[in-house]
Amino acid sequence: MRISWVFRLAQQRAERVFHPLSKESAMSLRRPVSRPQTRRLASLTLCLGLAPLAAAPALATIPYVPVPYAPVAIGPGIMPPPTVFGKEYSHDFDTTTSPGGAPDPEQVVLWDGLGGATDGVDFSFTRPNWEREDQVDAIANQHDALFDPLLRDEAHLVFSHDDEIAGRSPLGGFGPTPVPPAGPLLLSNGMTIGGTGELSHEMAGVFSPPSSQGVWAKQPEVNGMPLPKDVDGAELWGPEPDIELGGLGDTNKYSLDTDAASGASVWNLSGTNYLPHALVTSAVETLLGPIPATAFALFDDRQGPQAINLDAMMVSERVGDSDRFDFRGAHDEGLRVNPEGIIKTEGDAILFSISQIIDPADPDGYYSTGSELFVMDSVGVVGFLRHGGHLWDHGYALGALRLVGENGEETETVIDINALEAVADHGEAPVLTGDYNLNGVVDAADFTVWRDSMGATGLGLAADGNFDMVVDAVDYAIWRSNFGMTVPSPATSMAVPEPAAAGLLLAAVAGVLARRRSAC
């Protein structure tokens, strides 16, 4: 990890890039540094013969290979990227998977964990009340599969971090600091994580020592051509896309690069406002305190409350309209804080981070480090995520999530969380496909298990024959095709299925499916 060269460059360019936190400099810092300026800063480092920040553009994308469904369970192990199905990511800047990775605002990419990628959903021109194209800043599905186990510290956290952050120079001020796209990067807590074009993990505290962090998906696993520089959002556990039919994954909630102007921190796939910026601001200020008017985002002209920008998220949509965060808390009473961290939510819920915000008046220089992880539910309770045996709060970020440079020198530069997801352990597949009650034979009793759980979603469902986390007609077809099978003993061969016997249940199945369709 080459961090110290950034600060050597800072010393050489102190008058032009970095500013001390004096009264005068606080005013000067209100003039933000644009992203094009930081791109020029990165180019300058290349001219000086320093470590490159990005790979050269590739000529073609590696074809996407569908990931087979696999059983998932809560446990101490962690599934590697190639075994996790339904993976999507957004990139800063958003790109398509056409040759060379051409810029394409609001394009989401599907990835297989082996370097293959293909275009997923594109949110461009889907919002009737906000037609401007922006960069996709966070993605999620409204029923993120491991949301509850993550809050209980039973599932493993997956995260990425930003490639351009606010770094404090030896002179005491802040300036744009580029972070390498490839790891490993050493943190002040002694852990190593991936670069900004990779995904990192923190093991669940139920199974591992506190703050057990590492690299989960390396650049070539996320996208082999071209290598990603800044993974800006992540979604896992969706249905595998049918490439020939143009499958698009399951991302149906997203955030754009700036929230305040549109008034929406989270958008629906339908193009409507799911979570208002005002409610996110209220949650953040409840935990971090009122944001000063002089606090600002380093890379644009937002100040005060308008600088609050949702940057990563997971969503659990449970009640009411799925296109609205059904907030039932009383605004006049304010949000209620759970100081111990939220391990259980009521109603709709969201886990999120916001972008870094500089506060010249704060002793540590940050209003938000960008690595506080907030949890809010729709009954008005808000708190920090408790995961990995600790709270993801302001103090933890300042103490544990600072980058360490060469020669082991610690910096005052805190990473900025960019994407949030969760993974689990490998589950055990049943010995006999279709044996939903695990009694060694596929029979009418397994049909009953399927019928009684028809429409259920989530992990570890007994009748989820294809492990896609939903019990549906496909799982019935799996049961039917294996009807009559038994677990072979050492002295016998597997029994031949009896389709005639299975046919006796067709009328019952038709009734179940008909009721299911009428309920949808």
C-alpha positions as CSV (number, residue, x, y, z in Angstrom):
1,M,0.0,0.0,0.0
2,R,1.5,3.3,-1.1
3,I,-0.1,6.0,0.9
4,S,2.9,8.1,1.9
5,W,3.5,9.2,-1.7
6,V,0.2,11.0,-1.6
7,F,1.3,13.0,1.4
8,R,4.7,13.7,-0.2
9,L,2.8,15.1,-3.2
10,A,0.6,17.0,-0.7
11,Q,3.7,18.7,0.8
12,Q,4.9,19.7,-2.7
13,R,1.4,21.1,-3.6
14,A,0.3,22.3,-0.2
15,E,-0.6,25.8,-1.3
16,R,-2.6,24.5,-4.3
17,V,-4.3,21.4,-3.0
18,F,-4.3,21.1,0.8
19,H,-5.4,23.7,3.3
20,P,-4.8,24.0,7.1
21,L,-7.9,23.9,9.3
22,S,-7.7,27.6,10.2
23,K,-10.6,30.0,10.1
24,E,-9.4,31.2,6.8
25,S,-8.9,27.8,5.4
26,A,-12.3,26.7,6.5
27,M,-13.7,29.3,4.2
28,S,-11.4,28.3,1.4
29,L,-12.4,24.6,1.9
30,R,-15.9,25.6,1.1
31,R,-14.7,25.7,-2.5
32,P,-14.9,22.0,-3.4
33,V,-12.4,20.1,-5.4
34,S,-14.1,18.6,-8.5
35,R,-13.7,15.0,-9.6
36,P,-12.0,16.2,-12.8
37,Q,-9.4,17.9,-10.7
38,T,-8.8,14.7,-8.8
39,R,-8.5,12.8,-12.0
40,R,-5.7,15.2,-13.0
41,L,-4.1,14.6,-9.6
42,A,-4.1,10.9,-10.4
43,S,-2.6,11.6,-13.8
44,L,0.2,13.6,-12.1
45,T,1.1,10.7,-10.0
46,L,1.6,8.6,-13.1
47,C,3.9,11.2,-14.6
48,L,6.0,11.1,-11.5
49,G,6.5,7.4,-11.9
50,L,4.4,6.4,-8.9
51,A,2.2,3.4,-8.5
52,P,-0.5,3.3,-11.1
53,L,-4.1,3.7,-9.9
54,A,-5.9,1.8,-12.7
55,A,-5.4,-0.8,-15.3
56,A,-5.4,0.0,-19.0
57,P,-8.7,-0.4,-20.8
58,A,-9.4,-3.9,-22.0
59,L,-10.5,-4.8,-25.5
60,A,-13.3,-7.2,-24.7
61,T,-15.5,-8.4,-21.8
62,I,-15.2,-12.0,-20.6
63,P,-18.5,-13.9,-21.3
64,Y,-20.8,-14.4,-18.3
65,V,-21.2,-17.9,-17.1
66,P,-24.4,-18.6,-15.1
67,V,-23.8,-19.6,-11.4
68,P,-25.6,-22.8,-10.3
69,Y,-27.9,-22.5,-7.3
70,A,-26.4,-23.8,-4.1
71,P,-27.7,-24.3,-0.6
72,V,-26.9,-21.5,1.9
73,A,-26.8,-21.7,5.7
74,I,-25.8,-19.5,8.6
75,G,-22.4,-20.7,9.8
76,P,-18.8,-19.9,10.4
77,G,-17.7,-20.4,6.8
78,I,-17.9,-17.9,4.0
79,M,-19.0,-18.8,0.4
80,P,-16.5,-17.6,-2.2
81,P,-17.7,-15.3,-5.0
82,P,-18.0,-18.0,-7.7
83,T,-20.5,-19.9,-5.6
84,V,-22.8,-17.0,-4.7
85,F,-25.6,-16.6,-7.3
86,G,-27.3,-13.5,-8.5
87,K,-24.4,-11.0,-8.2
88,E,-24.6,-7.4,-9.5
89,Y,-22.5,-4.3,-9.1
90,S,-22.5,-0.7,-10.1
91,H,-19.2,1.2,-11.0
92,D,-18.0,4.7,-10.6
93,F,-18.2,5.8,-13.3
94,D,-21.0,3.6,-14.5
95,T,-20.0,1.6,-17.6
96,T,-21.5,-1.0,-20.0
97,T,-19.8,-4.3,-20.6
98,S,-19.4,-3.5,-24.3
99,P,-15.8,-3.8,-25.5
100,G,-13.6,-1.4,-23.5
101,G,-16.2,-0.7,-20.8
102,A,-17.8,2.3,-22.4
103,P,-19.3,5.0,-20.0
104,D,-23.0,4.4,-19.5
105,P,-24.7,6.3,-16.7
106,E,-27.0,4.3,-14.5
107,Q,-25.9,0.9,-15.9
108,V,-25.7,-2.0,-13.5
109,V,-23.5,-5.0,-14.3
110,L,-24.0,-8.7,-13.6
111,W,-20.9,-10.7,-12.6
112,D,-20.2,-14.4,-12.2
113,G,-17.2,-14.4,-9.9
114,L,-14.9,-15.9,-12.5
115,G,-14.2,-12.6,-14.4
116,G,-17.3,-12.8,-16.7
117,A,-19.8,-10.0,-16.8
118,T,-22.8,-8.8,-18.7
119,D,-25.1,-5.8,-18.6
120,G,-28.0,-5.8,-16.1
121,V,-30.7,-3.2,-15.6
122,D,-30.2,0.3,-16.8
123,F,-32.2,2.9,-14.8
124,S,-31.7,5.7,-17.4
125,F,-34.9,7.7,-18.2
126,T,-37.1,5.7,-15.8
127,R,-37.9,8.6,-13.5
128,P,-40.7,10.8,-14.7
129,N,-39.9,13.5,-12.1
130,W,-36.1,13.4,-12.3
131,E,-35.0,12.9,-15.9
132,R,-31.3,13.8,-15.4
133,E,-28.9,10.9,-15.8
134,D,-26.6,10.5,-12.8
135,Q,-24.2,7.8,-11.5
136,V,-25.8,4.9,-9.6
137,D,-24.4,5.2,-6.1
138,A,-26.0,2.2,-4.3
139,I,-28.1,-0.8,-5.3
140,A,-30.3,-3.3,-3.4
141,N,-33.3,-5.6,-3.7
142,Q,-36.3,-4.8,-1.5
143,H,-36.0,-8.2,0.2
144,D,-32.2,-8.4,0.7
145,A,-31.8,-12.1,1.7
146,L,-29.5,-11.9,4.7
147,F,-30.7,-8.6,6.1
148,D,-31.9,-10.0,9.5
149,P,-29.0,-12.4,10.0
150,L,-26.6,-9.6,9.3
151,L,-28.2,-7.4,12.0
152,R,-27.9,-10.4,14.5
153,D,-24.2,-10.6,13.6
154,E,-24.8,-14.1,12.2
155,A,-24.1,-13.4,8.5
156,H,-20.8,-12.0,7.1
157,L,-20.7,-8.4,6.0
158,V,-19.5,-7.6,2.5
159,F,-18.4,-4.0,1.6
160,S,-16.4,-1.9,-0.8
161,H,-14.9,1.5,-0.3
162,D,-14.4,4.7,-2.4
163,D,-11.4,5.4,-4.7
164,E,-11.4,9.1,-3.9
165,I,-11.5,10.2,-0.3
166,A,-10.7,13.1,2.0
167,G,-7.2,12.6,3.3
168,R,-5.5,14.8,5.9
169,S,-2.1,16.1,5.0
170,P,0.9,16.6,7.4
171,L,0.0,20.3,7.3
172,G,-3.3,19.5,9.0
173,G,-5.8,20.1,6.2
174,F,-7.9,17.8,4.0
175,G,-7.5,17.2,0.3
176,P,-8.5,14.6,-2.3
177,T,-6.6,11.3,-1.8
178,P,-6.8,8.6,-4.4
179,V,-6.9,5.0,-3.1
180,P,-5.6,2.0,-5.2
181,P,-8.1,-0.2,-6.9
182,A,-6.3,-3.5,-5.9
183,G,-5.4,-4.6,-2.4
184,P,-4.4,-5.8,0.0
185,L,-4.6,-2.5,1.9
186,L,-3.6,-2.4,5.6
187,L,-5.9,-0.8,8.1
188,S,-5.1,0.8,11.5
189,N,-6.8,-2.2,13.3
190,G,-4.2,-4.5,11.7
191,M,-6.6,-6.1,9.2
192,T,-6.1,-6.1,5.5
193,I,-8.9,-5.4,3.0
194,G,-9.3,-5.2,-0.8
195,G,-8.8,-2.2,-3.0
196,T,-11.5,0.1,-4.3
197,G,-12.2,-2.2,-7.3
198,E,-12.7,-5.2,-5.0
199,L,-15.1,-6.4,-2.3
200,S,-14.0,-6.9,1.3
201,H,-15.7,-8.8,4.2
202,E,-16.0,-8.8,7.9
203,M,-16.8,-12.2,9.5
204,A,-19.9,-12.5,11.7
205,G,-19.1,-11.8,15.4
206,V,-21.0,-14.9,16.4
207,F,-18.4,-17.1,14.8
208,S,-15.2,-15.0,14.7
209,P,-13.0,-12.7,16.8
210,P,-14.0,-9.0,16.6
211,S,-13.2,-7.1,13.4
212,S,-12.1,-10.1,11.4
213,Q,-11.8,-8.5,8.0
214,G,-10.3,-9.5,4.7
215,V,-10.6,-9.6,0.9
216,W,-13.7,-11.4,-0.5
217,A,-13.7,-10.7,-4.2
218,K,-10.6,-9.5,-6.1
219,Q,-10.7,-7.3,-9.2
220,P,-10.4,-10.2,-11.8
221,E,-13.3,-12.0,-10.0
222,V,-15.6,-8.9,-10.2
223,N,-14.8,-8.2,-13.8
224,G,-11.8,-9.6,-15.7
225,M,-12.0,-7.1,-18.6
226,P,-11.7,-4.3,-17.9
227,L,-10.7,-4.5,-14.2
228,P,-13.0,-2.4,-12.0
229,K,-11.6,0.7,-10.3
230,D,-14.4,1.6,-8.0
231,V,-17.2,-0.8,-7.0
232,D,-19.9,1.6,-6.1
233,G,-22.8,-0.7,-5.2
234,A,-23.4,-4.4,-4.8
235,E,-26.4,-6.8,-4.8
236,L,-26.2,-10.5,-4.1
237,W,-28.6,-13.5,-4.0
238,G,-30.8,-12.6,-7.0
239,P,-32.0,-15.0,-9.7
240,E,-29.5,-16.0,-12.2
241,P,-30.2,-14.1,-15.4
242,D,-31.2,-15.9,-18.6
243,I,-28.6,-14.3,-20.9
244,E,-30.3,-15.4,-24.1
245,L,-33.6,-13.8,-22.9
246,G,-31.9,-10.7,-21.6
247,G,-32.3,-11.4,-17.8
248,L,-31.5,-8.3,-15.7
249,G,-31.0,-9.5,-12.2
250,D,-33.1,-8.4,-9.2
251,T,-31.9,-4.9,-8.3
252,N,-35.1,-2.8,-7.7
253,K,-33.9,-0.1,-5.3
254,Y,-31.1,2.3,-6.1
255,S,-29.5,5.6,-5.1
256,L,-28.0,8.2,-7.4
257,D,-24.8,10.2,-6.8
258,T,-26.6,13.2,-5.3
259,D,-29.8,13.1,-3.2
260,A,-30.6,16.6,-2.0
261,A,-31.4,18.1,-5.4
262,S,-34.0,15.4,-6.3
263,G,-35.3,14.9,-2.7
264,A,-34.9,11.2,-3.1
265,S,-32.2,9.1,-1.3
266,V,-33.5,5.8,-2.7
267,W,-35.4,5.3,-5.9
268,N,-37.7,2.4,-7.0
269,L,-37.2,0.5,-10.2
270,S,-40.6,2.1,-11.2
271,G,-39.0,5.5,-11.1
272,T,-40.6,6.8,-7.9
273,N,-39.2,8.0,-4.6
274,Y,-38.8,5.2,-2.1
275,L,-37.0,6.9,0.7
276,P,-36.9,10.7,1.0
277,H,-33.7,12.6,1.6
278,A,-35.3,14.4,4.5
279,L,-35.8,11.1,6.4
280,V,-32.2,10.0,5.8
281,T,-31.0,13.4,7.0
282,S,-33.1,13.0,10.2
283,A,-31.7,9.6,10.9
284,V,-28.1,10.8,10.4
285,E,-28.5,13.9,12.5
286,T,-30.2,11.9,15.3
287,L,-27.0,9.8,15.6
288,L,-24.2,12.3,14.6
289,G,-25.8,15.5,15.8
290,P,-27.0,18.5,13.7
291,I,-24.8,19.0,10.7
292,P,-23.2,22.5,10.7
293,A,-23.8,24.8,7.8
294,T,-20.1,24.9,7.3
295,A,-19.7,21.1,6.9
296,F,-19.3,20.1,3.2
297,A,-18.7,17.3,0.8
298,L,-15.2,17.5,-0.6
299,F,-16.0,16.7,-4.2
300,D,-18.9,19.0,-5.0
301,D,-20.6,22.1,-3.8
302,R,-23.0,20.6,-1.2
303,Q,-23.0,22.0,2.3
304,G,-24.9,21.5,5.5
305,P,-27.8,19.0,5.2
306,Q,-27.5,19.0,1.5
307,A,-24.1,17.3,1.8
308,I,-25.8,14.2,3.3
309,N,-25.8,11.6,0.5
310,L,-26.7,8.0,0.9
311,D,-23.8,5.9,-0.4
312,A,-24.5,2.2,0.3
313,M,-27.5,0.2,1.4
314,M,-29.4,-3.0,2.1
315,V,-33.2,-3.0,2.3
316,S,-35.8,-5.0,4.0
317,E,-39.3,-4.2,2.7
318,R,-41.9,-5.8,4.9
319,V,-45.1,-3.8,5.2
320,G,-47.5,-1.8,3.1
321,D,-46.6,-0.5,-0.3
322,S,-43.3,-2.0,-1.6
323,D,-42.6,1.2,-3.4
324,R,-42.6,3.3,-0.3
325,F,-40.7,3.2,3.0
326,D,-43.8,3.1,5.2
327,F,-42.6,5.4,8.0
328,R,-44.9,5.3,10.9
329,G,-42.8,7.2,13.5
330,A,-43.9,10.6,14.6
331,H,-41.7,13.3,13.0
332,D,-42.6,15.8,15.8
333,E,-41.4,13.4,18.4
334,G,-38.2,12.6,16.5
335,L,-36.5,9.3,15.9
336,R,-35.7,7.0,18.9
337,V,-32.1,6.0,19.3
338,N,-31.0,2.5,20.2
339,P,-27.5,3.1,21.6
340,E,-26.6,-0.6,21.8
341,G,-27.1,-1.1,18.0
342,I,-30.1,-2.5,16.3
343,I,-30.4,-6.3,16.1
344,K,-34.1,-6.5,15.3
345,T,-36.2,-4.1,13.3
346,E,-40.0,-3.6,12.9
347,G,-41.7,-2.8,9.7
348,D,-39.6,-1.7,6.7
349,A,-35.9,-1.3,7.5
350,I,-32.8,0.0,5.8
351,L,-29.1,-0.3,6.5
352,F,-27.0,2.5,4.9
353,S,-23.9,4.6,4.9
354,I,-23.4,8.2,3.7
355,S,-20.5,9.8,1.9
356,Q,-17.7,11.5,3.8
357,I,-18.5,15.0,5.0
358,I,-15.7,17.4,6.2
359,D,-16.4,19.5,9.3
360,P,-13.6,22.1,9.8
361,A,-14.8,22.9,13.3
362,D,-14.6,19.2,14.5
363,P,-11.4,18.2,16.2
364,D,-11.1,15.0,14.0
365,G,-12.1,17.0,10.9
366,Y,-15.1,14.8,9.9
367,Y,-18.8,15.2,10.4
368,S,-19.1,11.8,8.8
369,T,-16.2,9.5,8.0
370,G,-18.3,7.7,5.4
371,S,-17.9,4.4,7.3
372,E,-20.6,4.8,10.0
373,L,-23.3,2.2,9.2
374,F,-26.8,3.4,10.1
375,V,-29.9,1.2,10.6
376,M,-33.4,2.7,10.6
377,D,-36.8,1.1,10.7
378,S,-40.2,2.4,9.8
379,V,-41.4,2.7,13.4
380,G,-38.8,5.4,14.0
381,V,-35.9,3.5,15.7
382,V,-32.4,4.3,14.5
383,G,-29.0,3.1,15.6
384,F,-25.6,2.0,14.3
385,L,-25.1,-1.5,13.0
386,R,-23.5,-3.9,15.5
387,H,-21.5,-6.4,13.5
388,G,-18.2,-8.2,13.9
389,G,-18.4,-7.7,17.6
390,H,-18.5,-3.9,17.5
391,L,-20.6,-0.9,16.6
392,W,-19.9,0.6,13.2
393,D,-20.0,4.1,14.6
394,H,-17.9,7.3,14.3
395,G,-15.4,6.3,16.9
396,Y,-14.8,2.8,15.4
397,A,-14.2,4.3,12.0
398,L,-11.7,6.8,13.3
399,G,-9.8,4.2,15.3
400,A,-10.0,1.1,13.1
401,L,-10.5,2.1,9.5
402,R,-7.6,4.4,8.8
403,L,-5.3,3.4,6.0
404,V,-1.7,2.5,6.9
405,G,1.0,3.5,4.5
406,E,4.4,2.1,3.6
407,N,6.8,1.4,6.5
408,G,3.8,0.9,8.7
409,E,3.0,4.6,9.1
410,E,-0.6,5.3,10.1
411,T,-2.5,8.0,8.3
412,E,-5.4,10.2,9.3
413,T,-7.3,8.9,6.1
414,V,-10.4,6.9,6.9
415,I,-12.0,4.7,4.2
416,D,-15.4,5.6,2.8
417,I,-17.8,2.7,2.6
418,N,-19.2,2.4,-0.9
419,A,-21.3,-0.8,-1.1
420,L,-23.0,-3.1,1.5
421,E,-24.1,-6.8,1.2
422,A,-24.0,-10.0,3.2
423,V,-22.9,-13.6,2.6
424,A,-23.2,-16.8,4.5
425,D,-21.9,-20.4,4.7
426,H,-22.4,-23.3,2.4
427,G,-25.5,-25.3,3.3
428,E,-26.0,-29.0,3.1
429,A,-28.0,-30.2,0.2
430,P,-30.5,-33.0,0.9
431,V,-29.2,-36.5,0.1
432,L,-32.3,-37.1,-2.0
433,T,-33.6,-34.3,-4.4
434,G,-37.2,-33.6,-3.6
435,D,-37.1,-35.2,-0.1
436,Y,-38.3,-32.1,1.6
437,N,-38.9,-33.7,5.0
438,L,-35.6,-35.6,4.9
439,N,-37.1,-39.0,5.7
440,G,-35.3,-40.8,2.9
441,V,-38.1,-41.1,0.4
442,V,-39.8,-38.7,-2.0
443,D,-43.5,-39.2,-1.3
444,A,-46.8,-37.4,-0.6
445,A,-45.5,-36.1,2.7
446,D,-42.9,-34.0,0.8
447,F,-45.8,-32.5,-1.3
448,T,-47.4,-31.4,1.9
449,V,-44.2,-29.6,3.0
450,W,-44.1,-27.9,-0.4
451,R,-47.8,-27.0,-0.3
452,D,-47.7,-25.5,3.2
453,S,-44.7,-23.3,2.4
454,M,-45.8,-22.3,-1.2
455,G,-44.7,-18.7,-1.7
456,A,-42.3,-18.5,1.2
457,T,-39.0,-16.7,0.6
458,G,-35.7,-16.7,2.5
459,L,-32.8,-19.0,3.4
460,G,-33.0,-22.6,4.5
461,L,-36.6,-23.3,3.2
462,A,-37.3,-27.1,3.4
463,A,-39.1,-27.2,0.1
464,D,-36.7,-24.9,-1.8
465,G,-35.6,-27.6,-4.2
466,N,-33.4,-25.4,-6.4
467,F,-32.1,-23.2,-3.6
468,D,-33.3,-19.9,-5.1
469,M,-34.8,-18.8,-1.8
470,V,-38.4,-19.0,-2.9
471,V,-40.8,-21.9,-2.8
472,D,-42.7,-22.0,-6.1
473,A,-43.9,-24.2,-9.0
474,V,-40.3,-25.0,-9.9
475,D,-39.9,-26.8,-6.6
476,Y,-43.1,-28.7,-7.2
477,A,-41.6,-29.9,-10.5
478,I,-38.5,-31.0,-8.8
479,W,-40.6,-33.0,-6.3
480,R,-42.7,-34.5,-9.0
481,S,-39.8,-35.6,-11.2
482,N,-38.2,-37.4,-8.2
483,F,-41.4,-38.9,-6.8
484,G,-40.9,-42.4,-5.5
485,M,-37.1,-42.1,-5.2
486,T,-35.5,-43.5,-2.0
487,V,-32.1,-43.3,-0.5
488,P,-30.3,-46.4,-1.7
489,S,-28.9,-48.8,0.9
490,P,-25.5,-50.4,0.3
491,A,-27.1,-53.6,-1.1
492,T,-29.8,-51.9,-3.3
493,S,-30.0,-49.5,-6.2
494,M,-32.0,-46.4,-6.3
495,A,-35.7,-47.0,-6.8
496,V,-37.4,-46.1,-10.1
497,P,-39.8,-43.1,-9.7
498,E,-43.5,-43.7,-9.9
499,P,-45.0,-41.0,-12.0
500,A,-48.4,-42.6,-11.9
501,A,-48.5,-42.1,-8.1
502,A,-47.4,-38.5,-8.5
503,G,-50.2,-38.0,-10.9
504,L,-52.7,-38.6,-8.1
505,L,-51.7,-35.3,-6.6
506,L,-52.0,-33.2,-9.8
507,A,-55.5,-31.9,-9.0
508,A,-54.3,-30.8,-5.5
509,V,-51.3,-29.0,-7.1
510,A,-53.4,-27.2,-9.6
511,G,-55.5,-25.9,-6.7
512,V,-52.5,-24.7,-4.8
513,L,-51.1,-22.9,-7.8
514,A,-54.5,-21.4,-8.7
515,R,-54.9,-20.0,-5.2
516,R,-51.3,-18.6,-5.4
517,R,-52.0,-16.8,-8.7
518,S,-55.2,-15.3,-7.4
519,A,-53.4,-14.0,-4.3
520,C,-50.7,-12.2,-6.3
